[in-house]
Amino acid sequence: MSTSTRSLELLGLLQNRRHWPGDELARRLGVSQRTLRRAVDGLQELGYPMRPA
């Protein structure tokens, strides 16, 4: 899965439900928690406000 596709899927999941456990998001995206953190960091760099629960 490309980085942009992963980011779009992550945004879609976050639109459906605001709070997710990191391990559940990683599982749904089929990535490691490290890759999930990088995807979240990338969205933050683009201006999406993200914060841990």
Residue pairs with C-beta under 8 A, 6 or more apart in sequence:
1 9
1 29
1 30
1 31
3 39
3 42
6 29
6 31
6 35
6 39
7 39
7 42
7 43
9 29
10 25
10 29
10 36
10 39
10 40
10 43
11 43
11 48
13 20
13 25
13 28
13 29
14 20
19 53
22 33
22 36
22 37
23 33
25 36
26 32
26 33
26 35
26 36
29 35
29 36
29 39
31 39
40 50
43 50
44 50
